[in-house]
Amino acid sequence: MTKKSEYRDLFPGSLELMILQTLNRKPMHGYALARHIKAISDDLLQIEEGSLYPALQRMLKTGWLESEAGLSARNRPVRIFKVTEAGRKHLEEELSSFEKMFAGITRVLAVAQS
């Protein structure tokens, strides 16, 4: 018998969606971003560096994010990420798609329970 993991894999695109949504409210560096997502989710979501930083790099390459040099709260050099106009447009499209998918899943689960 295997022990069930506390953490589950995210569905494709969800990490990017959470990054865009979070950075759309406030630009921040990677470590602060990961901490913020963990705190907001009441520790249900834990974004590992091995997933976060490659996602940030992909999003920079696609033009959804831009970055600039900055300083952390501890006065250390960091890379601050911001959402671009293209990123905001993509976020809007993805949120609409997510809401439709979530509504469909909710309907299926409601029928399955009745």
N, CA, C and O atoms as a printed pandas DataFrame, in Angstrom:
     atom_number atom_name residue_name chain_id  residue_number  x_coord  y_coord  z_coord
0              1         N          MET        A               1    0.852   -1.176    0.000
1              2        CA          MET        A               1    0.000    0.000    0.000
2              3         C          MET        A               1    0.897    1.238    0.000
3              4         O          MET        A               1    1.846    1.316    0.779
4              5         N          THR        A               2    0.601    2.194   -0.862
5              6        CA          THR        A               2    1.410    3.406   -0.936
6              7         C          THR        A               2    0.719    4.546   -0.209
7              8         O          THR        A               2   -0.508    4.644   -0.191
8              9         N          LYS        A               3    1.525    5.398    0.384
9             10        CA          LYS        A               3    0.998    6.558    1.092
10            11         C          LYS        A               3    0.607    7.627    0.079
11            12         O          LYS        A               3    1.377    7.938   -0.830
12            13         N          LYS        A               4   -0.575    8.183    0.235
13            14        CA          LYS        A               4   -1.055    9.220   -0.656
14            15         C          LYS        A               4   -0.308   10.525   -0.380
15            16         O          LYS        A               4   -0.160   10.926    0.775
16            17         N          SER        A               5    0.158   11.180   -1.427
17            18        CA          SER        A               5    0.891   12.427   -1.293
18            19         C          SER        A               5   -0.037   13.542   -0.841
19            20         O          SER        A               5   -1.198   13.608   -1.245
20            21         N          GLU        A               6    0.498   14.424    0.010
21            22        CA          GLU        A               6   -0.265   15.596    0.442
22            23         C          GLU        A               6   -0.452   16.567   -0.706
23            24         O          GLU        A               6   -1.480   17.238   -0.796
24            25         N          TYR        A               7    0.540   16.644   -1.586
25            26        CA          TYR        A               7    0.524   17.594   -2.677
26            27         C          TYR        A               7    0.200   16.883   -3.979
27            28         O          TYR        A               7    0.661   15.767   -4.221
28            29         N          ARG        A               8   -0.589   17.530   -4.807
29            30        CA          ARG        A               8   -0.984   16.972   -6.094
30            31         C          ARG        A               8   -0.363   17.808   -7.201
31            32         O          ARG        A               8   -0.072   18.991   -7.020
32            33         N          ASP        A               9   -0.166   17.176   -8.348
33            34        CA          ASP        A               9    0.309   17.911   -9.507
34            35         C          ASP        A               9   -0.765   18.887   -9.953
35            36         O          ASP        A               9   -1.959   18.622   -9.819
36            37         N          LEU        A              10   -0.326   20.019  -10.484
37            38        CA          LEU        A              10   -1.248   21.011  -11.012
38            39         C          LEU        A              10   -1.634   20.632  -12.433
39            40         O          LEU        A              10   -0.862   19.967  -13.123
40            41         N          PHE        A              11   -2.810   21.041  -12.880
41            42        CA          PHE        A              11   -3.185   20.772  -14.255
42            43         C          PHE        A              11   -2.364   21.689  -15.165
43            44         O          PHE        A              11   -1.926   22.754  -14.731
44            45         N          PRO        A              12   -2.154   21.287  -16.413
45            46        CA          PRO        A              12   -1.323   22.085  -17.327
46            47         C          PRO        A              12   -1.816   23.526  -17.442
47            48         O          PRO        A              12   -3.007   23.776  -17.633
48            49         N          GLY        A              13   -0.898   24.451  -17.325
49            50        CA          GLY        A              13   -1.230   25.866  -17.435
50            51         C          GLY        A              13   -1.586   26.544  -16.128
51            52         O          GLY        A              13   -1.632   27.773  -16.068
52            53         N          SER        A              14   -1.839   25.773  -15.080
53            54        CA          SER        A              14   -2.267   26.399  -13.828
54            55         C          SER        A              14   -1.151   27.187  -13.152
55            56         O          SER        A              14   -1.416   28.222  -12.541
56            57         N          LEU        A              15    0.084   26.720  -13.248
57            58        CA          LEU        A              15    1.192   27.453  -12.643
58            59         C          LEU        A              15    1.336   28.816  -13.322
59            60         O          LEU        A              15    1.482   29.836  -12.649
60            61         N          GLU        A              16    1.295   28.827  -14.654
61            62        CA          GLU        A              16    1.390   30.081  -15.380
62            63         C          GLU        A              16    0.233   31.017  -15.032
63            64         O          GLU        A              16    0.418   32.226  -14.893
64            65         N          LEU        A              17   -0.953   30.445  -14.894
65            66        CA          LEU        A              17   -2.132   31.233  -14.536
66            67         C          LEU        A              17   -1.948   31.883  -13.163
67            68         O          LEU        A              17   -2.248   33.065  -12.995
68            69         N          MET        A              18   -1.466   31.132  -12.196
69            70        CA          MET        A              18   -1.257   31.676  -10.849
70            71         C          MET        A              18   -0.142   32.722  -10.839
71            72         O          MET        A              18   -0.241   33.732  -10.143
72            73         N          ILE        A              19    0.914   32.479  -11.609
73            74        CA          ILE        A              19    2.006   33.452  -11.697
74            75         C          ILE        A              19    1.491   34.760  -12.291
75            76         O          ILE        A              19    1.725   35.833  -11.735
76            77         N          LEU        A              20    0.789   34.670  -13.419
77            78        CA          LEU        A              20    0.268   35.882  -14.056
78            79         C          LEU        A              20   -0.700   36.627  -13.146
79            80         O          LEU        A              20   -0.630   37.851  -13.038
80            81         N          GLN        A              21   -1.594   35.906  -12.499
81            82        CA          GLN        A              21   -2.582   36.542  -11.613
82            83         C          GLN        A              21   -1.887   37.245  -10.450
83            84         O          GLN        A              21   -2.240   38.371  -10.100
84            85         N          THR        A              22   -0.911   36.589   -9.861
85            86        CA          THR        A              22   -0.195   37.162   -8.720
86            87         C          THR        A              22    0.621   38.379   -9.134
87            88         O          THR        A              22    0.558   39.423   -8.485
88            89         N          LEU        A              23    1.385   38.245  -10.214
89            90        CA          LEU        A              23    2.231   39.354  -10.656
90            91         C          LEU        A              23    1.419   40.501  -11.258
91            92         O          LEU        A              23    1.896   41.635  -11.302
92            93         N          ASN        A              24    0.215   40.224  -11.716
93            94        CA          ASN        A              24   -0.644   41.279  -12.236
94            95         C          ASN        A              24   -1.044   42.239  -11.115
95            96         O          ASN        A              24   -1.278   43.425  -11.348
96            97         N          ARG        A              25   -1.114   41.711   -9.918
97            98        CA          ARG        A              25   -1.459   42.556   -8.763
98            99         C          ARG        A              25   -0.253   43.316   -8.244
99           100         O          ARG        A              25   -0.361   44.469   -7.826
100          101         N          LYS        A              26    0.920   42.644   -8.276
101          102        CA          LYS        A              26    2.123   43.279   -7.729
102          103         C          LYS        A              26    3.366   42.588   -8.281
103          104         O          LYS        A              26    3.510   41.374   -8.136
104          105         N          PRO        A              27    4.266   43.340   -8.912
105          106        CA          PRO        A              27    5.530   42.738   -9.365
106          107         C          PRO        A              27    6.319   42.225   -8.155
107          108         O          PRO        A              27    6.295   42.835   -7.086
108          109         N          MET        A              28    7.012   41.107   -8.334
109          110        CA          MET        A              28    7.831   40.556   -7.249
110          111         C          MET        A              28    8.877   39.608   -7.790
111          112         O          MET        A              28    8.848   39.241   -8.965
112          113         N          HIS        A              29    9.800   39.214   -6.936
113          114        CA          HIS        A              29   10.839   38.269   -7.339
114          115         C          HIS        A              29   10.347   36.843   -7.105
115          116         O          HIS        A              29    9.340   36.624   -6.432
116          117         N          GLY        A              30   11.068   35.884   -7.667
117          118        CA          GLY        A              30   10.632   34.495   -7.672
118          119         C          GLY        A              30   10.355   33.902   -6.303
119          120         O          GLY        A              30    9.315   33.278   -6.097
120          121         N          TYR        A              31   11.267   34.089   -5.372
121          122        CA          TYR        A              31   11.091   33.502   -4.043
122          123         C          TYR        A              31    9.849   34.083   -3.360
123          124         O          TYR        A              31    9.079   33.350   -2.741
124          125         N          ALA        A              32    9.657   35.402   -3.476
125          126        CA          ALA        A              32    8.474   36.042   -2.884
126          127         C          ALA        A              32    7.200   35.527   -3.558
127          128         O          ALA        A              32    6.177   35.342   -2.899
128          129         N          LEU        A              33    7.264   35.301   -4.848
129          130        CA          LEU        A              33    6.125   34.771   -5.600
130          131         C          LEU        A              33    5.734   33.386   -5.087
131          132         O          LEU        A              33    4.557   33.122   -4.840
132          133         N          ALA        A              34    6.709   32.515   -4.931
133          134        CA          ALA        A              34    6.444   31.160   -4.424
134          135         C          ALA        A              34    5.867   31.206   -3.011
135          136         O          ALA        A              34    4.923   30.478   -2.705
136          137         N          ARG        A              35    6.421   32.046   -2.159
137          138        CA          ARG        A              35    5.915   32.192   -0.780
138          139         C          ARG        A              35    4.493   32.720   -0.776
139          140         O          ARG        A              35    3.658   32.267    0.006
140          141         N          HIS        A              36    4.218   33.682   -1.655
141          142        CA          HIS        A              36    2.879   34.280   -1.727
142          143         C          HIS        A              36    1.833   33.231   -2.132
143          144         O          HIS        A              36    0.773   33.138   -1.512
144          145         N          ILE        A              37    2.133   32.451   -3.165
145          146        CA          ILE        A              37    1.196   31.418   -3.622
146          147         C          ILE        A              37    0.960   30.393   -2.515
147          148         O          ILE        A              37   -0.172   29.964   -2.290
148          149         N          LYS        A              38    2.017   30.007   -1.835
149          150        CA          LYS        A              38    1.888   29.047   -0.731
150          151         C          LYS        A              38    1.013   29.625    0.382
151          152         O          LYS        A              38    0.131   28.936    0.893
152          153         N          ALA        A              39    1.246   30.871    0.757
153          154        CA          ALA        A              39    0.487   31.497    1.847
154          155         C          ALA        A              39   -0.980   31.681    1.467
155          156         O          ALA        A              39   -1.868   31.370    2.261
156          157         N          ILE        A              40   -1.239   32.183    0.265
157          158        CA          ILE        A              40   -2.616   32.422   -0.174
158          159         C          ILE        A              40   -3.414   31.119   -0.234
159          160         O          ILE        A              40   -4.617   31.106    0.029
160          161         N          SER        A              41   -2.733   30.021   -0.582
161          162        CA          SER        A              41   -3.421   28.731   -0.698
162          163         C          SER        A              41   -3.503   27.983    0.636
163          164         O          SER        A              41   -3.881   26.812    0.665
164          165         N          ASP        A              42   -3.152   28.651    1.737
165          166        CA          ASP        A              42   -3.101   28.004    3.053
166          167         C          ASP        A              42   -2.220   26.761    3.031
167          168         O          ASP        A              42   -2.571   25.724    3.593
168          169         N          ASP        A              43   -1.082   26.882    2.378
169          170        CA          ASP        A              43   -0.064   25.818    2.281
170          171         C          ASP        A              43   -0.518   24.604    1.473
171          172         O          ASP        A              43    0.136   23.562    1.521
172          173         N          LEU        A              44   -1.614   24.713    0.740
173          174        CA          LEU        A              44   -2.071   23.602   -0.102
174          175         C          LEU        A              44   -1.253   23.507   -1.384
175          176         O          LEU        A              44   -1.099   22.425   -1.949
176          177         N          LEU        A              45   -0.733   24.635   -1.837
177          178        CA          LEU        A              45    0.077   24.670   -3.047
178          179         C          LEU        A              45    1.491   25.069   -2.691
179          180         O          LEU        A              45    1.719   26.121   -2.094
180          181         N          GLN        A              46    2.427   24.237   -3.054
181          182        CA          GLN        A              46    3.829   24.533   -2.799
182          183         C          GLN        A              46    4.549   24.469   -4.132
183          184         O          GLN        A              46    4.680   23.398   -4.726
184          185         N          ILE        A              47    5.014   25.613   -4.600
185          186        CA          ILE        A              47    5.672   25.696   -5.890
186          187         C          ILE        A              47    7.176   25.506   -5.685
187          188         O          ILE        A              47    7.829   26.306   -5.014
188          189         N          GLU        A              48    7.702   24.457   -6.262
189          190        CA          GLU        A              48    9.128   24.156   -6.134
190          191         C          GLU        A              48    9.936   25.007   -7.106
191          192         O          GLU        A              48    9.451   25.374   -8.176
192          193         N          GLU        A              49   11.179   25.318   -6.722
193          194        CA          GLU        A              49   12.056   26.112   -7.581
194          195         C          GLU        A              49   12.241   25.462   -8.945
195          196         O          GLU        A              49   12.348   26.152   -9.958
196          197         N          GLY        A              50   12.279   24.136   -8.969
197          198        CA          GLY        A              50   12.481   23.408  -10.214
198          199         C          GLY        A              50   11.322   23.562  -11.189
199          200         O          GLY        A              50   11.473   23.275  -12.377
200          201         N          SER        A              51   10.176   24.006  -10.707
201          202        CA          SER        A              51    9.029   24.290  -11.571
202          203         C          SER        A              51    8.879   25.786  -11.807
203          204         O          SER        A              51    8.574   26.215  -12.919
204          205         N          LEU        A              52    9.092   26.578  -10.761
205          206        CA          LEU        A              52    8.854   28.011  -10.836
206          207         C          LEU        A              52    9.793   28.715  -11.810
207          208         O          LEU        A              52    9.336   29.420  -12.709
208          209         N          TYR        A              53   11.091   28.533  -11.640
209          210        CA          TYR        A              53   12.036   29.306  -12.441
210          211         C          TYR        A              53   12.003   28.943  -13.922
211          212         O          TYR        A              53   12.111   29.843  -14.755
212          213         N          PRO        A              54   11.858   27.665  -14.296
213          214        CA          PRO        A              54   11.678   27.370  -15.726
214          215         C          PRO        A              54   10.396   27.993  -16.286
215          216         O          PRO        A              54   10.377   28.443  -17.432
216          217         N          ALA        A              55    9.324   28.021  -15.484
217          218        CA          ALA        A              55    8.071   28.646  -15.930
218          219         C          ALA        A              55    8.278   30.144  -16.135
219          220         O          ALA        A              55    7.808   30.702  -17.127
220          221         N          LEU        A              56    8.970   30.794  -15.215
221          222        CA          LEU        A              56    9.241   32.223  -15.360
222          223         C          LEU        A              56   10.059   32.492  -16.623
223          224         O          LEU        A              56    9.794   33.457  -17.341
224          225         N          GLN        A              57   11.051   31.642  -16.896
225          226        CA          GLN        A              57   11.866   31.807  -18.101
226          227         C          GLN        A              57   11.027   31.636  -19.365
227          228         O          GLN        A              57   11.165   32.410  -20.312
228          229         N          ARG        A              58   10.155   30.622  -19.382
229          230        CA          ARG        A              58    9.272   30.419  -20.542
230          231         C          ARG        A              58    8.379   31.636  -20.754
231          232         O          ARG        A              58    8.155   32.069  -21.884
232          233         N          MET        A              59    7.880   32.173  -19.663
233          234        CA          MET        A              59    6.961   33.306  -19.745
234          235         C          MET        A              59    7.676   34.585  -20.183
235          236         O          MET        A              59    7.078   35.439  -20.837
236          237         N          LEU        A              60    8.948   34.717  -19.826
237          238        CA          LEU        A              60    9.745   35.832  -20.329
238          239         C          LEU        A              60    9.933   35.694  -21.838
239          240         O          LEU        A              60    9.801   36.668  -22.579
240          241         N          LYS        A              61   10.240   34.481  -22.285
241          242        CA          LYS        A              61   10.467   34.234  -23.717
242          243         C          LYS        A              61    9.217   34.450  -24.553
243          244         O          LYS        A              61    9.305   34.918  -25.688
244          245         N          THR        A              62    8.045   34.112  -24.001
245          246        CA          THR        A              62    6.800   34.297  -24.750
246          247         C          THR        A              62    6.334   35.747  -24.721
247          248         O          THR        A              62    5.423   36.122  -25.459
248          249         N          GLY        A              63    6.950   36.560  -23.877
249          250        CA          GLY        A              63    6.573   37.972  -23.803
250          251         C          GLY        A              63    5.468   38.279  -22.818
251          252         O          GLY        A              63    4.951   39.396  -22.807
252          253         N          TRP        A              64    5.090   37.315  -21.988
253          254        CA          TRP        A              64    4.044   37.539  -20.985
254          255         C          TRP        A              64    4.578   38.267  -19.770
255          256         O          TRP        A              64    3.825   38.923  -19.050
256          257         N          LEU        A              65    5.889   38.151  -19.538
257          258        CA          LEU        A              65    6.537   38.807  -18.410
258          259         C          LEU        A              65    7.741   39.591  -18.904
259          260         O          LEU        A              65    8.293   39.326  -19.973
260          261         N          GLU        A              66    8.129   40.564  -18.089
261          262        CA          GLU        A              66    9.407   41.234  -18.267
262          263         C          GLU        A              66   10.044   41.307  -16.889
263          264         O          GLU        A              66    9.362   41.156  -15.875
264          265         N          SER        A              67   11.342   41.539  -16.852
265          266        CA          SER        A              67   11.998   41.583  -15.547
266          267         C          SER        A              67   12.985   42.741  -15.493
267          268         O          SER        A              67   13.432   43.265  -16.514
268          269         N          GLU        A              68   13.302   43.114  -14.271
269          270        CA          GLU        A              68   14.304   44.146  -14.041
270          271         C          GLU        A              68   15.025   43.827  -12.741
271          272         O          GLU        A              68   14.523   43.084  -11.898
272          273         N          ALA        A              69   16.198   44.396  -12.599
273          274        CA          ALA        A              69   16.980   44.186  -11.380
274          275         C          ALA        A              69   16.334   44.945  -10.233
275          276         O          ALA        A              69   15.806   46.042  -10.412
276          277         N          GLY        A              70   16.386   44.347   -9.061
277          278        CA          GLY        A              70   15.831   44.987   -7.875
278          279         C          GLY        A              70   16.523   44.473   -6.632
279          280         O          GLY        A              70   17.501   43.731   -6.714
280          281         N          LEU        A              71   16.012   44.871   -5.486
281          282        CA          LEU        A              71   16.555   44.429   -4.200
282          283         C          LEU        A              71   15.462   43.763   -3.386
283          284         O          LEU        A              71   14.318   44.218   -3.374
284          285         N          SER        A              72   15.821   42.684   -2.705
285          286        CA          SER        A              72   14.871   41.988   -1.835
286          287         C          SER        A              72   14.703   42.777   -0.542
287          288         O          SER        A              72   15.373   43.786   -0.326
288          289         N          ALA        A              73   13.802   42.306    0.314
289          290        CA          ALA        A              73   13.588   42.928    1.617
290          291         C          ALA        A              73   14.857   42.869    2.474
291          292         O          ALA        A              73   15.049   43.674    3.386
292          293         N          ARG        A              74   15.713   41.898    2.158
293          294        CA          ARG        A              74   16.979   41.757    2.892
294          295         C          ARG        A              74   18.135   42.438    2.163
295          296         O          ARG        A              74   19.304   42.173    2.438
296          297         N          ASN        A              75   17.786   43.319    1.230
297          298        CA          ASN        A              75   18.764   44.109    0.488
298          299         C          ASN        A              75   19.690   43.263   -0.393
299          300         O          ASN        A              75   20.851   43.613   -0.607
300          301         N          ARG        A              76   19.166   42.164   -0.889
301          302        CA          ARG        A              76   19.933   41.314   -1.807
302          303         C          ARG        A              76   19.450   41.551   -3.228
303          304         O          ARG        A              76   18.270   41.824   -3.448
304          305         N          PRO        A              77   20.359   41.446   -4.198
305          306        CA          PRO        A              77   19.929   41.641   -5.592
306          307         C          PRO        A              77   18.987   40.519   -6.042
307          308         O          PRO        A              77   19.260   39.341   -5.815
308          309         N          VAL        A              78   17.886   40.897   -6.676
309          310        CA          VAL        A              78   16.900   39.935   -7.175
310          311         C          VAL        A              78   16.408   40.404   -8.540
311          312         O          VAL        A              78   16.648   41.539   -8.954
312          313         N          ARG        A              79   15.726   39.515   -9.214
313          314        CA          ARG        A              79   15.106   39.822  -10.497
314          315         C          ARG        A              79   13.605   39.984  -10.237
315          316         O          ARG        A              79   12.935   39.039   -9.821
316          317         N          ILE        A              80   13.090   41.182  -10.486
317          318        CA          ILE        A              80   11.677   41.481  -10.262
318          319         C          ILE        A              80   10.914   41.226  -11.563
319          320         O          ILE        A              80   11.286   41.732  -12.622
320          321         N          PHE        A              81    9.850   40.438  -11.468
321          322        CA          PHE        A              81    9.044   40.076  -12.638
322          323         C          PHE        A              81    7.761   40.891  -12.665
323          324         O          PHE        A              81    7.123   41.108  -11.635
324          325         N          LYS        A              82    7.395   41.342  -13.869
325          326        CA          LYS        A              82    6.171   42.124  -14.089
326          327         C          LYS        A              82    5.423   41.536  -15.270
327          328         O          LYS        A              82    6.026   40.965  -16.179
328          329         N          VAL        A              83    4.105   41.679  -15.251
329          330        CA          VAL        A              83    3.265   41.205  -16.353
330          331         C          VAL        A              83    3.257   42.268  -17.453
331          332         O          VAL        A              83    3.122   43.458  -17.172
332          333         N          THR        A              84    3.402   41.833  -18.698
333          334        CA          THR        A              84    3.325   42.729  -19.849
334          335         C          THR        A              84    1.871   42.833  -20.315
335          336         O          THR        A              84    0.994   42.141  -19.799
336          337         N          GLU        A              85    1.633   43.686  -21.276
337          338        CA          GLU        A              85    0.288   43.804  -21.845
338          339         C          GLU        A              85   -0.132   42.468  -22.473
339          340         O          GLU        A              85   -1.279   42.045  -22.331
340          341         N          ALA        A              86    0.807   41.807  -23.170
341          342        CA          ALA        A              86    0.516   40.491  -23.754
342          343         C          ALA        A              86    0.193   39.479  -22.656
343          344         O          ALA        A              86   -0.664   38.615  -22.840
344          345         N          GLY        A              87    0.872   39.584  -21.521
345          346        CA          GLY        A              87    0.604   38.704  -20.390
346          347         C          GLY        A              87   -0.773   38.931  -19.799
347          348         O          GLY        A              87   -1.456   37.981  -19.416
348          349         N          ARG        A              88   -1.187   40.201  -19.724
349          350        CA          ARG        A              88   -2.526   40.516  -19.206
350          351         C          ARG        A              88   -3.606   39.964  -20.132
351          352         O          ARG        A              88   -4.622   39.442  -19.674
352          353         N          LYS        A              89   -3.379   40.085  -21.426
353          354        CA          LYS        A              89   -4.344   39.560  -22.396
354          355         C          LYS        A              89   -4.433   38.035  -22.276
355          356         O          LYS        A              89   -5.525   37.466  -22.299
356          357         N          HIS        A              90   -3.273   37.380  -22.149
357          358        CA          HIS        A              90   -3.254   35.925  -21.995
358          359         C          HIS        A              90   -3.942   35.514  -20.693
359          360         O          HIS        A              90   -4.681   34.529  -20.668
360          361         N          LEU        A              91   -3.709   36.253  -19.622
361          362        CA          LEU        A              91   -4.344   35.971  -18.329
362          363         C          LEU        A              91   -5.856   36.040  -18.456
363          364         O          LEU        A              91   -6.563   35.161  -17.962
364          365         N          GLU        A              92   -6.348   37.064  -19.105
365          366        CA          GLU        A              92   -7.787   37.228  -19.296
366          367         C          GLU        A              92   -8.379   36.030  -20.051
367          368         O          GLU        A              92   -9.420   35.498  -19.664
368          369         N          GLU        A              93   -7.710   35.614  -21.125
369          370        CA          GLU        A              93   -8.175   34.469  -21.918
370          371         C          GLU        A              93   -8.145   33.181  -21.096
371          372         O          GLU        A              93   -9.086   32.389  -21.136
372          373         N          GLU        A              94   -7.066   32.980  -20.357
373          374        CA          GLU        A              94   -6.915   31.762  -19.565
374          375         C          GLU        A              94   -7.911   31.710  -18.407
375          376         O          GLU        A              94   -8.429   30.639  -18.090
376          377         N          LEU        A              95   -8.183   32.845  -17.775
377          378        CA          LEU        A              95   -9.171   32.868  -16.688
378          379         C          LEU        A              95  -10.551   32.483  -17.217
379          380         O          LEU        A              95  -11.276   31.731  -16.566
380          381         N          SER        A              96  -10.910   32.987  -18.375
381          382        CA          SER        A              96  -12.191   32.643  -18.982
382          383         C          SER        A              96  -12.256   31.143  -19.276
383          384         O          SER        A              96  -13.263   30.492  -18.998
384          385         N          SER        A              97  -11.192   30.612  -19.831
385          386        CA          SER        A              97  -11.124   29.183  -20.150
386          387         C          SER        A              97  -11.194   28.339  -18.874
387          388         O          SER        A              97  -11.887   27.322  -18.831
388          389         N          PHE        A              98  -10.470   28.771  -17.836
389          390        CA          PHE        A              98  -10.465   28.047  -16.563
390          391         C          PHE        A              98  -11.849   28.029  -15.939
391          392         O          PHE        A              98  -12.295   26.998  -15.436
392          393         N          GLU        A              99  -12.533   29.175  -15.970
393          394        CA          GLU        A              99  -13.871   29.255  -15.382
394          395         C          GLU        A              99  -14.840   28.305  -16.082
395          396         O          GLU        A              99  -15.663   27.666  -15.427
396          397         N          LYS        A             100  -14.746   28.208  -17.406
397          398        CA          LYS        A             100  -15.600   27.286  -18.154
398          399         C          LYS        A             100  -15.266   25.841  -17.796
399          400         O          LYS        A             100  -16.167   25.031  -17.580
400          401         N          MET        A             101  -13.965   25.511  -17.732
401          402        CA          MET        A             101  -13.558   24.155  -17.389
402          403         C          MET        A             101  -14.030   23.803  -15.971
403          404         O          MET        A             101  -14.543   22.708  -15.741
404          405         N          PHE        A             102  -13.856   24.726  -15.030
405          406        CA          PHE        A             102  -14.250   24.481  -13.652
406          407         C          PHE        A             102  -15.765   24.278  -13.553
407          408         O          PHE        A             102  -16.231   23.421  -12.802
408          409         N          ALA        A             103  -16.528   25.064  -14.308
409          410        CA          ALA        A             103  -17.986   24.913  -14.313
410          411         C          ALA        A             103  -18.371   23.524  -14.829
411          412         O          ALA        A             103  -19.272   22.888  -14.282
412          413         N          GLY        A             104  -17.698   23.054  -15.870
413          414        CA          GLY        A             104  -17.969   21.724  -16.404
414          415         C          GLY        A             104  -17.645   20.633  -15.401
415          416         O          GLY        A             104  -18.428   19.701  -15.221
416          417         N          ILE        A             105  -16.501   20.742  -14.749
417          418        CA          ILE        A             105  -16.102   19.749  -13.741
418          419         C          ILE        A             105  -17.108   19.740  -12.591
419          420         O          ILE        A             105  -17.494   18.676  -12.106
420          421         N          THR        A             106  -17.533   20.934  -12.156
421          422        CA          THR        A             106  -18.497   21.049  -11.054
422          423         C          THR        A             106  -19.809   20.343  -11.429
423          424         O          THR        A             106  -20.399   19.641  -10.608
424          425         N          ARG        A             107  -20.248   20.533  -12.657
425          426        CA          ARG        A             107  -21.487   19.883  -13.104
426          427         C          ARG        A             107  -21.354   18.362  -13.097
427          428         O          ARG        A             107  -22.252   17.654  -12.642
428          429         N          VAL        A             108  -20.235   17.873  -13.602
429          430        CA          VAL        A             108  -20.018   16.427  -13.646
430          431         C          VAL        A             108  -19.987   15.842  -12.233
431          432         O          VAL        A             108  -20.586   14.798  -11.974
432          433         N          LEU        A             109  -19.293   16.514  -11.333
433          434        CA          LEU        A             109  -19.215   16.027   -9.945
434          435         C          LEU        A             109  -20.568   16.081   -9.256
435          436         O          LEU        A             109  -20.899   15.197   -8.466
436          437         N          ALA        A             110  -21.352   17.112   -9.549
437          438        CA          ALA        A             110  -22.690   17.215   -8.944
438          439         C          ALA        A             110  -23.585   16.082   -9.411
439          440         O          ALA        A             110  -24.320   15.510   -8.606
440          441         N          VAL        A             111  -23.538   15.745  -10.693
441          442        CA          VAL        A             111  -24.349   14.653  -11.240
442          443         C          VAL        A             111  -23.860   13.314  -10.678
443          444         O          VAL        A             111  -24.669   12.438  -10.369
444          445         N          ALA        A             112  -22.565   13.159  -10.549
445          446        CA          ALA        A             112  -21.990   11.904  -10.049
446          447         C          ALA        A             112  -22.381   11.646   -8.607
447          448         O          ALA        A             112  -22.472   10.492   -8.188
448          449         N          GLN        A             113  -22.616   12.711   -7.835
449          450        CA          GLN        A             113  -22.951   12.560   -6.415
450          451         C          GLN        A             113  -24.449   12.365   -6.201
451          452         O          GLN        A             113  -24.862   11.939   -5.123
452          453         N          SER        A             114  -25.267   12.665   -7.199
453          454        CA          SER        A             114  -26.710   12.561   -6.992
454          455         C          SER        A             114  -27.229   11.178   -7.340
455          456         O          SER        A             114  -28.426   10.920   -7.222
